């Protein structure tokens, strides 16, 4: 049988198509429904990998039970008990343990030496910058800062006591390894709560640090005034020694402004 040239081309094209087709076969004798073993095996492998990753993530989220290694203890602050033999520190114990500005102010006035009202006339003859005026300024600054610092200490102690339950509850939830508190949303909420507690602690400690800086300013003022007074005294003595003749011929003169 002779095959014309046109039919030969169709036979070659059909053979090439069969050679390049992926392995598959018809199901149930129906030609348009085929089963591809290669694609099926690849799909099963992908599904197995996805399932393994899902189980791993689920186990990490719901059953992360090794949290105790992060557990820390909140150091408790015991209440201050200030001795009060003769009433000289009345209210100081309350001031150091509670957030009471009134108690702090009253206790500070009781425990310190007041400036007498009789010095009013004396200070009227003093100029600004004199040692006496500088001492008065230091006393007035200390009387303003110190009660506030005592209040800050009392407030910090009271806050630590009040926050103990909240801190303990948050710690228990953070260290819980069961699925009750380990969903993604719950863990994010715990992180937000921890950040809020940390912010509160930082603000309270900021008030304490401000008090420390204020107290250091008063202390530095005292030391600075003492050093300035010493220098002024030394310069004044040198000037007086140069002005007043201390020779024997002038013994009858009285040195009214003498400083040793």
Helices and strands as residue ranges (DSSP letters): H 5-20, E 25-27, E 30-35, H 37-62, G 68-70, H 92-97, H 101-111, H 119-124, H 131-162, H 164-174, H 184-243, G 248-250
